[in-house]
Amino acid sequence: MSEWLKAYRENHADFDHPSGIETLGSDPFIAFSNWFDQAAAAQEKEANAFVLSTASPDLRISSRILYLKELHGKSFIFYTNYLSHKGQDISRQEKVSMLFFWPGLMRQIRIEGRVQPIDAAISDAYFASRPRESQIGAWASAQSAVLPSRQELIAQFEYYDQQFPELVPRPPHWGGYALQPDYFEFWQGQPSRLHDRKSFLLQDDVWQINLLNP
């Protein structure tokens, strides 16, 4: 496998989409929305999926895939178990990074900032909109904790399914986070590794915009 990996490379020579870097404008939130809409229109699979990276107190970095559920004003909203590995990291270190990658368009966006739990009423409303199976699963799973067996997880699911025969309340350990960015980086693949990169850094409430070397 290693020899195959050494030889494998994507030169983007056949890439026929315009870069779009030049037309991003001065507002990174509008730029993100435009690229996201284009990714959805291009039918990128799960366009709202992103990699969330968090850090533990001893600076051990962890990454996992989550789903963006809303861009609310200047905040990116996602939901998870507050007691999970990532939830524990966030409770001690609120600085995180999220990365969107759309291979069909050869684009990625890196977003860095601070996260905080959102208002409980907003989490309640979103939880109520989820499929019942997902609601029960949020109760059944002690996310990231050691699982003795899958049978135990199924038993927990069946237990809570019986506990809540009608409406399923939101677990107190489950809800939303809002990421408030202070850095964006837009990346567009180009031939010969001469990729386009553009950054937006928030300083004194003003976005400082720069092109970056690939």
Residue pairs with C-beta under 8 A, 6 or more apart in sequence:
10 189
11 191
11 192
11 193
12 106
12 189
12 190
12 191
13 191
15 106
15 189
15 190
15 191
17 105
17 106
19 188
19 190
19 196
20 34
20 35
20 38
20 107
20 188
21 186
21 188
21 196
21 197
21 198
21 211
24 31
24 34
24 186
24 198
25 31
26 207
26 209
27 207
28 181
28 184
28 186
28 200
28 207
29 71
29 74
31 184
31 186
31 200
32 71
32 109
32 111
32 184
33 71
35 102
35 105
35 107
35 109
35 186
36 47
36 48
36 71
36 100
38 105
39 47
39 100
39 102
39 104
39 105
39 107
40 47
42 102
42 104
42 105
43 104
44 102
44 103
44 104
44 105
46 67
47 100
47 102
48 67
48 68
48 69
49 65
49 66
49 67
49 68
49 100
50 65
50 66
50 67
50 68
50 98
50 99
50 100
51 63
51 64
51 65
51 66
51 98
51 99
51 101
52 63
52 64
52 65
52 66
52 78
52 86
52 96
52 97
52 98
53 61
53 62
53 63
53 96
53 97
53 98
53 99
54 61
54 62
54 63
54 85
54 86
54 89
54 90
54 93
54 96
55 61
55 62
55 89
55 93
55 95
55 96
56 62
56 88
56 89
56 92
56 93
57 92
57 93
62 85
62 86
62 89
64 86
66 78
66 80
66 98
67 78
68 76
68 77
68 78
68 98
68 100
69 77
69 78
69 79
69 126
69 176
70 76
70 77
71 77
72 178
74 180
74 181
75 118
75 178
75 179
75 180
76 98
76 111
76 178
76 179
76 181
77 118
77 122
77 176
77 177
77 178
77 179
78 176
78 177
78 179
79 123
79 126
79 127
79 174
79 175
79 176
79 177
80 86
80 87
80 143
80 174
80 177
81 87
81 138
81 141
81 143
81 144
81 173
81 174
82 91
82 117
82 173
82 174
82 175
83 142
83 143
83 144
83 173
84 143
84 144
85 143
85 144
86 144
87 143
88 144
90 96
90 115
90 177
94 114
94 115
94 116
95 112
95 113
95 114
96 112
96 113
96 114
96 115
96 179
97 110
97 111
97 112
98 110
98 111
98 112
98 179
99 108
99 109
99 110
99 111
100 108
100 109
100 111
101 107
101 108
102 108
106 188
106 189
107 186
107 187
107 188
107 189
108 186
108 187
109 184
109 185
109 186
109 187
110 183
110 184
110 185
110 187
111 179
111 181
111 183
111 184
111 185
112 181
112 182
112 183
113 179
113 180
113 181
113 182
113 183
114 179
114 180
114 182
115 177
115 178
115 179
115 180
116 177
116 178
116 180
117 175
117 176
117 177
117 178
118 175
118 176
118 177
118 178
120 175
122 176
123 170
123 174
123 175
123 176
124 170
126 176
127 135
127 138
127 170
127 174
127 175
128 170
130 138
132 168
135 164
135 168
135 170
136 157
136 160
136 161
136 164
136 168
137 157
138 170
138 171
138 174
139 156
139 160
139 163
139 164
139 168
139 171
140 153
140 156
140 157
140 159
140 160
141 153
141 156
147 153
160 168
181 202
182 201
182 202
183 199
183 200
183 201
183 202
184 199
184 200
185 197
185 198
185 199
185 200
185 212
186 196
186 197
186 198
186 199
187 195
187 196
187 197
188 195
188 196
188 197
189 195
190 196
190 214
193 214
194 214
195 214
196 211
196 214
197 211
197 212
197 213
197 214
198 209
198 210
198 211
198 212
199 209
199 210
199 212
200 207
200 208
200 209
201 207
201 208
201 210
202 208
